[in-house]
């Protein structure tokens, strides 16, 4: 009897980029509530695999979060 291999992850459904779908071309680093959407509970930037962002928009999100951290609008870590 053949048993299925449960060690392999199931393929995830492809996610669509939020910014491409809503035709957003600029990300404001001062909009901290929006940027927190792309951070986890430990204030780390979430990967594009999880958020579904394309490479172009993930770079824009990352730069905006880093800028907001430099300006002390977002924290680097949460203790």
Number of C-alpha atoms within 10 A of each C-alpha: 3 4 5 7 7 7 6 7 7 7 6 7 6 8 13 12 18 14 17 13 8 8 9 10 9 11 16 14 21 15 13 15 9 13 19 16 12 20 17 11 11 11 16 15 18 17 14 16 11 9 16 16 20 16 11 11 20 20 13 16 23 18 14 20 29 18 16 20 16 12 12 10 15 20 16 15 10 9 6
